[in-house]
Each structure stands twice: as structure tokens, then as C-alpha cells.
């Protein structure tokens, strides 16, 4: 059944004020328009709700029974709308995103600076977590989107590709391999290497690209973070393979980055959001800023 909210609102206004004239003034309507709403409501319901004489307006028995139910419904609906408004204001004032640590310390600050200039009062919460953790945050709705490695199998995510990031060999500048313009994986098969923990998405990309050949590499160390691997390279302990973008905030003095081929290994970085859930205006604006930053 279609609910005549305008008619019900008019009915409550008349009942509370006991006068068509006062109710019409409260609703900013003419008395004719108010009378039309009540007549239409009564015709839809098939009962008289008001008894009107030249001196007064009173409720019929049906009107007396309906009034408390309508008032309760309108008050409940008004409360729900107020909650939505408060939630909307809160969402406009707070932005939560996920971001890979290497991006959070590299490209993200530039995007945040631009965003802050436009919205200095917005509180931004950044989850600088691993790719798997970011996927969970996006799926649960804890963040509006994540800047992370793109996984083609995530059919439940909307994906916007930002960049293809190649993996490079990191070695000291005085290392014999530092003079090469590029190297094959077979060229470094005998070199002691540092790899990142299996929990990291970069490790999975390398393992998948090399296939069975990954076991022929000389993995001597395993660390949890790229920064640790680079620090070990700097001391000459071993070499490591990392995404080129992860070196953006690293002091490269004393180091050499050499592209790798056969196979060339890349990771795709992009913005992922939950499919079917539109971004808030703030999140969408920041998304556009991130895209321009990577472009």
C-alpha cells in the first residue's frame, strides 16, 4: 500500500493544534491545500478522521485510534533520519584508506599534502599495512579504498590501475654486477640474496614469476621489511630484489639498482574498492588526487 506521508503529516498538525487555520500556518500551506490533503487521506483510508464544524475540529473514533500510532511512526522516522545525517557528517569529516608501506612513505605524502590544502579539517586515517591486510580492510568496509598490489582474482573489488612497478637488483656500487645495465636471474644465481618474508605480497610475485627456478637462487637471508634488506645490502652482506618504487624514499648513495630480465618481474599497483559500494565525495576526491600523483 502506498503511504500518504503528506496527508498523515497534515492530520497530526491539525490534531495537535485543533485548528485548520493554525495547522495550515505551521505547514506553510493554504487552508484549501490542507483540506485537500486531509480529504485525500480519508478517501484512501475509507474512514473519517476529523469532525469539523464552524467552531471546532475534533477527532473521530478512527482518528483517535490512529493519532498515537502516526505520531510514534513520524518520531521514529525523524530519529532515524537524524542518525543518518550525523553519520553523513561524520563520514564527510573522516577519511580512512589503506596503503602499502612503500607507497605510504613514497608517493602518498604528496597526494595528502594536496588534499590537506583543500580540506584542512578532515581527519585522515591511514592503514599502512600489507596487501593481504588491505584487502581485508576494504572487504570489511573499514577503509573506503586501498592503494595496493592488484590481484586479478578479486572479482569483488573495483580496480583502477595506477602503475606497473618493475623489480630491480639492489647491490653496492662497488659490486662486480653494478656495472651492468641489466641482468638475467641466471646471472645472479650464485649470489647470496636476501628475500622478504612470505607474508609480503612482493615475495609471492617473485615466487610466481620464477616458478620452480626460485629454488635455484641462493637465498641466504629472510627479513620482514624491505628497509632491513636494503640495510644489509649496504653493508655488503648480500644482495636483494625489490620493487623500484620501494626505493623512492631510500638514500641510494653507495647503491646501484640494476633491472632484471628473463623473466622481468613487475607488480601492478592500483586503487581497490569494494564493488557496488560508491565512494564518499571526500574519498572520491582523494582518489582523483592519487591518480594524478602517480600519473
C-alpha positions in Angstrom: 0.0 0.0 0.0 1.3 3.5 -0.8 1.6 5.6 2.3 0.4 9.2 2.1 3.0 10.8 4.3 1.9 14.3 3.4 -1.7 13.5 4.4 -0.6 11.9 7.7 1.6 14.9 8.5 -1.3 17.2 7.9 -3.6 15.0 10.1 -1.1 15.2 13.0 -0.7 19.0 12.6 -4.5 19.5 12.8 -4.9 17.1 15.7 -2.2 18.8 17.8 -3.4 22.4 17.1 -7.1 21.8 16.9 -7.5 24.2 14.0 -7.1 24.0 10.2 -6.0 27.6 10.3 -3.2 27.1 12.8 -2.1 23.8 11.1 -2.0 25.4 7.7 0.2 28.2 9.0 2.5 25.7 10.7 2.9 23.7 7.4 3.1 26.8 5.3 0.1 25.8 3.3 -3.2 27.4 2.4 -6.3 26.1 4.2 -7.6 24.8 0.8 -4.4 22.8 0.2 -4.6 21.4 3.8 -8.2 20.4 3.3 -7.3 18.7 0.1 -4.6 16.6 1.8 -7.0 15.5 4.6 -9.8 14.7 2.2 -7.4 12.6 0.0 -6.1 10.8 3.1 -9.6 10.0 4.3 -10.7 8.8 0.9 -7.6 6.5 0.7 -8.4 5.0 4.1 -12.1 4.9 3.6 -12.9 6.4 7.1 -13.4 9.9 8.5 -10.6 11.0 10.8 -11.8 14.5 11.6 -15.1 16.0 12.5 -15.2 19.7 11.6 -17.8 22.3 12.5 -17.8 26.0 12.1 -16.5 26.3 15.7 -14.1 23.4 16.3 -12.3 20.4 14.9 -12.4 17.1 16.7 -11.1 13.6 16.1 -13.4 10.8 15.2 -13.0 7.4 16.9 -10.9 6.3 14.0 -8.8 9.4 14.3 -8.3 8.9 18.0 -7.0 5.4 17.4 -4.7 6.4 14.5 -3.1 9.5 16.0 -0.7 7.9 18.6 0.5 5.4 16.0 1.2 8.0 13.4 3.0 10.2 15.9 5.2 7.3 17.0 6.0 6.4 13.4 6.9 10.0 12.5 9.0 10.5 15.6 10.8 7.2 14.9 11.4 8.1 11.3 12.7 11.6 12.3 15.1 10.0 14.7 16.4 7.6 12.1 16.9 10.5 9.6 18.8 12.4 12.3 21.1 9.4 12.8 21.8 9.2 9.1 22.6 13.0 8.9 25.0 12.6 11.8 26.7 9.6 10.2 26.8 11.5 6.9 28.5 14.5 8.6 31.0 12.1 10.3 31.8 10.4 7.0 32.4 13.8 5.4 34.8 14.8 8.2 36.8 11.5 8.4 38.6 9.5 5.6 40.1 6.1 6.1 42.3 4.4 3.5 44.7 1.5 3.2 48.1 1.9 1.6 51.2 -0.3 1.2 54.1 1.0 3.4 56.4 1.6 0.4 53.7 3.8 -1.2 52.8 5.4 2.2 56.4 6.7 2.6 56.9 7.5 -1.1 54.1 8.9 -3.3 51.3 9.2 -0.7 52.6 12.3 1.2 52.5 14.4 -1.9 48.8 13.4 -2.5 48.0 14.0 1.1 49.5 17.5 1.0 47.4 18.4 -1.9 44.3 17.0 -0.2 45.0 18.8 3.1 45.3 22.1 1.3 41.7 21.7 0.2 40.3 20.1 3.3 42.4 21.2 6.3 39.8 20.0 8.9 39.4 16.4 7.6 40.8 13.7 9.8 42.6 11.1 7.6 43.3 7.6 9.0 45.9 5.6 7.0 46.4 1.9 7.4 49.9 1.3 6.1 49.6 -2.4 6.0 50.4 -5.4 3.8 48.5 -6.2 0.6 46.5 -9.0 2.3 45.6 -6.8 5.3 44.5 -4.0 3.0 42.2 -6.4 1.1 40.6 -7.4 4.4 40.1 -3.8 5.4 38.5 -3.0 2.0 36.2 -6.0 2.2 35.1 -5.2 5.7 34.4 -1.6 4.9 37.0 -0.3 7.5 38.6 1.7 4.7 37.0 3.2 1.6 39.7 2.2 -0.7 43.3 0.8 -0.7 46.4 1.7 -2.6 47.9 -1.7 -3.1 49.0 -4.5 -5.4 46.3 -5.5 -7.8 45.0 -9.1 -7.6 43.2 -10.2 -10.7 41.3 -12.9 -8.8 39.4 -10.4 -6.6 36.2 -10.2 -8.6 34.5 -8.4 -5.6 36.8 -5.4 -6.0 36.7 -2.5 -8.4 40.2 -1.9 -9.6 41.8 1.2 -11.0 45.4 0.6 -12.3 48.0 3.2 -11.3 51.4 1.9 -12.3 53.5 -1.1 -13.3 56.4 -1.3 -11.0 59.5 -3.4 -12.0 61.6 -5.3 -9.6 65.3 -4.5 -9.6 68.5 -5.9 -8.1 70.0 -3.8 -5.3 73.7 -4.1 -4.9 76.6 -2.0 -3.6 78.1 0.4 -6.2 81.5 -1.4 -5.9 80.0 -4.8 -6.6 81.1 -6.6 -9.8 77.5 -6.7 -11.0 76.9 -2.9 -10.5 78.3 -2.0 -13.9 75.7 -4.0 -15.8 72.8 -2.2 -17.5 70.6 -5.2 -16.9 70.9 -8.8 -15.6 69.2 -12.1 -16.0 68.1 -14.1 -13.0 70.7 -16.7 -14.1 73.4 -14.1 -13.7 72.7 -13.8 -10.0 72.0 -17.5 -9.3 75.3 -17.8 -7.3 74.9 -14.5 -5.5 73.8 -14.6 -1.9 70.4 -13.0 -1.8 68.1 -11.5 0.8 64.4 -12.2 0.4 61.4 -10.8 2.1 59.0 -12.9 4.3 56.4 -15.0 2.6 53.8 -12.8 4.3 54.7 -10.0 1.9 53.0 -9.7 -1.5 56.3 -8.9 -3.2 57.7 -12.3 -2.2 54.7 -14.0 -3.7 55.1 -12.1 -7.0 58.7 -13.1 -7.3 58.0 -16.8 -6.5 55.2 -17.0 -9.0 57.3 -15.3 -11.7 60.3 -17.7 -11.2 58.2 -20.8 -10.7 60.5 -23.8 -10.0 63.5 -21.7 -10.7 63.1 -19.8 -7.5 64.8 -22.7 -5.6 67.9 -22.4 -7.8 68.5 -18.9 -6.4 70.9 -18.6 -3.5 68.5 -17.3 -0.8 70.7 -16.8 2.3 68.7 -14.4 4.4 65.0 -13.7 5.1 63.7 -10.4 6.6 60.3 -8.9 7.3 60.8 -5.4 5.7 62.5 -4.0 2.6 64.3 -1.4 4.6 66.1 -4.2 6.5 67.1 -5.9 3.3 68.5 -2.7 1.9 70.4 -2.0 5.1 72.0 -5.5 4.8 72.9 -4.8 1.2 74.6 -1.6 2.1 77.0 -3.4 4.5 77.9 -5.9 1.7 76.3 -8.9 3.5 74.2 -9.9 0.4 72.0 -8.6 -2.5 68.3 -8.2 -2.7 65.5 -7.8 -5.2 62.8 -5.2 -4.6 60.2 -3.1 -6.5 61.7 0.0 -8.0 59.1 2.2 -6.3 60.0 1.0 -2.9 63.4 2.7 -3.2 61.8 6.2 -3.7 62.5 7.2 0.0 65.8 5.3 0.4 69.1 7.1 0.2 70.6 5.4 -2.8 74.1 6.7 -2.3 76.5 3.8 -2.3 73.9 1.5 -4.0 73.2 0.5 -7.6 69.8 -0.6 -9.0 70.0 -3.0 -11.9 67.0 -4.0 -13.9 66.3 -7.8 -14.1 65.1 -9.8 -17.1 64.4 -13.4 -18.1 62.0 -13.1 -16.5 61.2 -9.4 -16.0 59.1 -9.3 -12.8 56.6 -6.5 -12.2 53.9 -5.7 -9.8 50.7 -3.7 -10.6 49.8 -1.1 -8.1 46.2 0.2 -8.1 43.3 1.6 -6.2 40.9 -1.1 -5.0 37.5 -0.5 -3.5 34.5 -2.7 -2.7 32.4 -3.4 -5.8 28.9 -2.0 -5.6 29.8 0.4 -2.8 30.2 4.0 -4.0 32.9 6.2 -2.5 32.0 9.2 -0.4 32.6 12.5 -2.1 35.8 13.0 0.0 37.2 9.6 -0.8 36.4 10.1 -4.5 38.2 13.4 -4.5 41.3 12.0 -2.8 41.2 9.0 -5.3 41.5 11.5 -8.1 44.4 13.3 -6.4 46.2 9.9 -6.0 45.7 9.1 -9.7 47.2 12.5 -10.7 50.1 11.9 -8.3 51.0 8.6 -9.9 50.4 9.9 -13.5 
